[in-house]
Each structure stands twice: as structure tokens, then as C-alpha cells.
Amino acid sequence: MYDNGVGVLSQYGLTARTVCRGRGAMLCETETGWKSIQEFGGARNKLELQCQLQEQIARSGAVQTDCPVRNEAGELVSQGEDGLFYVVREWYPGKECDTRSVPEIRRAAAAMARLHKAAHLPLRKEYEKESLISECARHNAEIRKIRKYISGKQKRNTFEKLLFSSAEEFLEQGEAAVEALKGSGYEQLREQARRDGCVCHGEFNQHNILFCGNGQDTVIHFDKWNFDLPEADLYQFMRKILEKHNWDLQIGAEILEAYGRERPLEDAERENLRIRLSYPWKYWKLANHYYVGKKAWMSKKNVEKLEQIRTQKKSWLNFINNMDF
């Protein structure tokens, strides 16, 4: 019988007393507390480093983490009776960050800063994030390619019309971001981060931080961790929050103030954050999703997302141009 991996608990000397579904995982109450069970299809070498990283963060007291647990054979990955592979992790029941609550947004930002102070490993180049200059330049080239593709179509659907009519303005913004990066202290920051072995969570958002009943903050889902500047995480969290608040300057100031209390940002880091926020990531993501997909059809939801990006452009640029807090 297919049990979503719960049966692998026997390989840890554990039994499930309570079972419920979580976000992409099964959550089980066991003799030694709550555990999460998730199907695994990644690289085991990276998982070993991830375990080392999460244990290090937990020992520092910065935040709790959903650290992988070793089975009785000392392995981090266990095969279930269904033939699939699973990872069992520590789990701490809690609530996700409410993006409507400024106190919770501040609390999440502070937790991220503490995480960044504790998240360091000797650099492994195979897990290093691509240069931001290279990444943005590559995305600009992709936007140009998509624009050219749509220009050659005689019939365009609603999404294509919106995408094509706005391509020039967003591409212009993307190219300006690349030039700003080249003229900034980004390369020096990147080299320093390499020397320090700075590690990013890779997907720090409101879903991946839990506020627990014991007053602890728990950061989960480290699978996309990589070596990069801490501003990569901070940018991603800020963009997700600010899009929900129409790029409100006060919300941005609250996030940076809460983060800065735990880990003060240097001027060069603030400038790097501003440039990251100035790149049209969401526009590129939608355009790329369209191009690598069926191209002929896009859901109404994606049309609405594109319309929202265009509607918020004025507020977005106002935020970028007034980030002096």
C-alpha cells in the first residue's frame, strides 16, 4: 500500500502516532517529536553538506531548522517499500509568516539576518550561484529572443499582446540593472562572500519560516541553498512582500530596519540590494514560462500576473528610486 513514505520511519526506530499532510511533505508525531517525510530526488553529496549546514545553524541558536535525520544505518536517505527514496527531517509545528502583519514581517527579516550570520561553509564551487551580472545579461538576451519570436507571429493572443507591448520598457530596465552592477562594488562583495563562505537559503519566503509556540523561529526547506551574497535572500523576501503591498516604502524600511538590527548592511550591500530589486525578475519569469511552454496558450492567471506587473511598475520604480532608508 502506498503510504507517502511514512513506512520508512521503521528504519529510524520510530513509529507514527499522528500523521497529517504538510506543504509537500507528510508530518508525523513520533516518540522523539515531530518529523517530516519528503520524497528525495536530489544529490546526496549536497544533502550531506546541507545537513552539516543546518546542524551548524541550529547549534548557533540563530534559528531552528528542519535538519535531516540519519536512519539506523547512518544514512540521510531511506528507500521505502514503494521503491521511492525519502528524507526524514526534524519538524517544529508553527505558523507561516503572515504577509499582512508588519510585526511578523519584521520578525522574519530578523530571523533571516541571524541565519545569515550563522550560515557559512568552506566554498564549494559546484554549489556557487552564477554571477548576478551573467545571470541578468542572460535573461535580457532571453527577453530579446522572446520579443523577436512574438514579433514574427501574425496572430497574437491576449498574453502575447501584453508581453510584446511591454517588452521594450522592461528590457530597458533589465539592461540598466546590468550596467549598474558592472559599475558597482558587486564583484568585490562577491569575492568577499567567497572568502567568508557565505551561504544563502535560496528560497527564503513567507512559507519557509515558521513561528513556533515556544517563541522560536524555524527556517525550513533548505534544498535550494547555495553560496552567494546574503542580499540574494533578502532581495527575494523583500520582493515577495513588497509585491503584496504595492511596493510600499514604509514596509521596505521596516524590513531593512529589522534585518539591520541583527546584521547591519554596508553601503555597498544596500546598493547591491537596490540593483537586485531593480531588475524585472517577475516579467522575465513570466516571459520565459511562456516561451519554454506551449506558447499558444497561457492561463488567465498568468495574464493577470502580467497585468499586475505593468500596473505596479510606477510604484516599483518609485520604490527603487527612493530606497534611501
C-alpha positions in Angstrom: 0.0 0.0 0.0 1.3 3.5 -0.9 2.0 5.3 2.4 3.7 8.5 1.2 6.9 7.4 2.8 5.6 7.0 6.4 6.7 3.4 6.5 10.4 4.5 6.3 10.1 5.6 10.0 10.8 2.0 11.0 14.3 2.4 9.6 14.8 5.1 12.3 13.3 3.1 15.1 10.3 5.3 15.1 6.5 4.9 14.7 4.0 7.5 13.7 1.4 8.4 16.3 -0.2 11.1 14.3 0.0 11.7 10.6 -1.1 14.8 8.6 -0.2 16.4 5.3 2.1 19.5 5.2 3.4 21.6 2.3 4.9 19.0 0.1 5.6 16.5 2.9 4.0 14.2 5.4 4.2 15.3 9.0 4.3 12.7 11.7 4.3 12.9 15.5 6.7 10.2 16.8 8.3 9.1 20.1 11.0 11.8 19.7 8.9 14.6 18.4 7.5 15.7 15.1 9.2 14.7 11.9 8.6 15.5 8.2 8.9 12.9 5.4 9.5 14.0 1.9 10.4 12.2 -1.3 14.0 12.8 -2.3 15.4 13.1 -5.8 18.4 15.3 -5.3 22.2 14.9 -5.0 23.3 13.0 -1.9 26.6 14.8 -1.6 24.8 18.2 -1.5 22.4 16.8 1.1 25.3 15.8 3.3 26.6 19.4 3.2 23.1 20.7 3.8 22.8 18.5 6.9 26.2 19.9 8.1 25.0 23.5 7.4 21.6 23.0 9.2 23.2 21.4 12.2 25.7 24.3 12.4 22.9 26.9 12.2 20.9 25.1 14.9 23.9 24.8 17.2 24.5 28.6 16.9 21.0 29.3 18.3 20.2 31.6 15.4 17.0 29.7 14.4 15.7 26.2 14.4 15.9 24.2 11.2 14.2 21.1 9.7 17.5 19.3 9.8 17.7 15.9 8.0 17.8 12.9 10.4 20.0 9.8 9.9 18.4 6.4 9.8 19.8 3.5 11.9 22.3 2.7 9.1 23.6 6.2 9.4 22.2 7.3 6.0 20.3 10.5 5.3 18.2 8.9 2.5 15.9 5.9 3.0 14.2 3.7 0.5 10.5 2.9 1.1 8.7 -0.3 0.2 7.3 1.6 -2.8 10.9 1.9 -4.2 11.0 5.6 -3.8 13.6 7.5 -1.7 12.7 9.7 1.2 14.4 12.1 3.7 13.1 12.4 7.2 13.6 15.7 8.9 13.1 17.3 12.3 9.9 19.3 12.3 8.6 22.1 14.6 4.9 22.9 14.3 4.3 26.6 13.8 2.6 29.2 11.7 3.9 30.7 8.5 4.7 34.4 8.3 1.5 36.5 7.7 2.4 38.9 4.9 -0.3 41.3 6.1 1.3 41.6 9.5 4.2 44.1 9.8 5.4 42.6 13.2 5.6 39.2 11.6 7.4 40.5 8.5 9.9 42.2 10.8 10.3 39.0 12.8 11.0 37.0 9.6 13.6 39.6 8.5 15.4 39.5 11.8 15.4 35.7 11.7 16.9 35.8 8.2 19.7 38.1 9.4 20.6 35.7 12.3 20.5 32.8 9.8 23.0 34.7 7.5 25.4 35.3 10.4 25.5 31.6 11.2 25.4 30.2 7.6 29.0 29.7 6.5 30.8 26.8 4.9 34.1 26.4 3.1 33.4 27.3 -0.5 32.4 24.5 -2.9 32.3 26.0 -6.4 29.9 23.4 -7.7 27.3 24.9 -5.4 28.1 28.5 -6.1 25.4 30.7 -7.6 26.0 32.1 -11.0 27.4 35.6 -11.2 24.5 38.1 -11.0 25.9 40.1 -13.9 26.0 36.9 -16.1 22.5 35.8 -14.9 20.9 39.2 -15.6 22.6 39.6 -19.0 21.4 36.1 -20.0 17.8 36.9 -19.0 18.0 40.1 -21.0 19.0 38.0 -24.1 16.1 35.7 -23.4 13.7 38.6 -23.3 15.0 39.9 -26.6 14.6 36.4 -28.1 11.1 36.1 -26.9 10.2 39.6 -28.2 11.6 38.7 -31.6 9.6 35.4 -31.6 6.3 37.2 -30.9 7.0 40.0 -33.4 7.0 37.3 -36.1 3.6 36.0 -35.2 0.6 37.2 -37.3 -2.0 36.3 -34.7 -1.3 37.0 -31.0 -3.4 36.1 -28.0 -4.0 38.4 -25.1 -0.9 37.4 -23.2 1.3 37.8 -26.2 0.0 41.3 -27.0 0.6 42.4 -23.4 4.0 40.8 -23.3 5.1 42.3 -26.6 3.8 45.8 -25.9 5.7 45.9 -22.6 9.0 44.1 -23.6 10.9 47.3 -24.5 10.3 49.1 -21.2 11.2 46.1 -19.1 14.2 45.1 -21.2 15.4 48.7 -20.8 15.2 48.3 -17.1 17.0 45.0 -17.2 19.8 46.4 -19.2 20.2 49.3 -16.9 20.5 46.9 -14.0 23.4 45.1 -15.7 25.2 48.3 -16.3 24.6 49.4 -12.7 26.0 46.1 -11.5 29.1 46.5 -13.6 29.8 49.9 -12.2 29.1 48.9 -8.6 31.1 47.0 -6.0 29.4 43.8 -6.8 32.5 41.8 -7.8 34.3 42.9 -4.6 31.3 41.8 -2.5 31.1 38.5 -4.3 34.8 37.9 -3.7 34.5 38.7 0.0 31.4 36.3 0.2 33.5 33.6 -1.4 36.3 34.1 1.2 33.8 34.1 4.0 31.9 31.0 2.7 28.6 32.9 2.8 25.6 30.6 2.3 22.1 31.6 1.2 18.9 29.7 2.0 18.0 30.0 -1.7 14.2 30.3 -1.2 13.6 32.5 1.8 10.0 33.5 1.7 6.9 33.7 4.0 6.2 29.9 3.5 9.6 28.8 4.7 9.7 30.4 8.1 7.6 29.1 10.9 6.8 31.0 14.2 6.6 28.3 16.8 4.7 28.2 20.1 7.9 28.1 22.1 8.9 31.6 20.8 11.4 30.1 18.4 11.7 30.8 14.7 12.2 27.8 12.4 13.5 28.1 8.9 12.6 25.1 6.6 13.2 23.8 3.1 16.9 24.4 2.6 17.1 22.3 -0.6 18.0 25.3 -2.8 20.8 26.5 -0.6 23.9 27.9 -2.4 27.0 30.0 -2.0 26.0 33.6 -2.7 25.7 37.1 -1.2 23.2 37.3 1.7 21.4 40.1 -0.3 20.2 37.4 -2.6 17.9 36.0 0.1 17.0 39.5 1.4 16.0 40.6 -2.1 13.8 37.6 -2.7 12.0 38.0 0.6 11.5 41.8 0.1 10.2 41.4 -3.5 7.6 38.8 -2.4 6.4 41.0 0.4 6.5 44.3 -1.4 4.6 43.0 -4.4 1.7 42.2 -2.0 2.0 45.8 -0.6 2.3 47.7 -3.9 5.9 48.5 -3.2 5.2 50.5 -0.1 8.3 52.4 1.1 7.4 52.1 4.7 7.2 48.3 4.5 10.6 48.2 2.8 12.0 50.4 5.6 10.6 48.1 8.3 12.2 45.0 6.7 15.6 46.7 6.4 15.5 48.1 9.9 14.6 44.7 11.4 17.3 42.9 9.3 19.9 45.6 10.1 19.5 45.3 13.8 20.8 41.8 13.6 23.1 42.1 10.7 23.9 45.7 9.7 24.3 46.3 5.9 27.3 48.1 4.5 26.6 50.8 1.8 27.8 48.5 -1.0 25.4 45.8 0.2 22.5 48.2 0.2 23.4 49.3 -3.3 23.6 45.7 -4.4 20.1 45.1 -2.9 18.7 48.1 -4.7 20.1 46.9 -8.0 18.7 43.4 -7.4 15.3 44.9 -6.7 15.5 47.0 -9.9 15.8 44.0 -12.2 12.4 42.9 -13.8 12.6 39.3 -12.5 8.9 38.6 -12.5 8.5 39.9 -16.0 11.3 37.7 -17.2 9.9 34.7 -15.3 6.5 35.0 -17.0 8.0 35.6 -20.4 10.3 32.6 -20.0 7.5 30.4 -18.8 5.5 31.3 -21.9 8.4 30.7 -24.2 9.6 27.3 -22.9 6.0 26.2 -22.5 3.3 25.7 -25.2 3.5 29.3 -26.4 0.0 29.0 -27.9 -1.9 29.3 -24.6 -1.4 31.0 -21.2 -3.8 30.8 -18.3 -6.0 33.7 -17.2 -3.9 33.8 -14.0 -0.7 34.5 -15.9 -2.4 37.2 -17.9 -3.5 38.7 -14.6 0.1 38.4 -13.2 1.4 40.3 -16.3 -1.2 43.0 -15.9 -0.3 43.4 -12.2 3.4 43.8 -13.1 2.5 46.6 -15.5 0.1 48.2 -13.1 2.7 48.1 -10.3 5.6 49.4 -12.4 5.2 53.1 -11.3 5.2 52.1 -7.6 8.1 49.7 -8.2 10.3 52.3 -9.8 9.3 54.9 -7.2 10.5 52.4 -4.5 13.8 51.8 -6.3 14.5 55.5 -6.7 13.7 56.3 -3.1 15.4 53.5 -1.2 17.3 55.9 1.0 16.4 54.4 4.3 
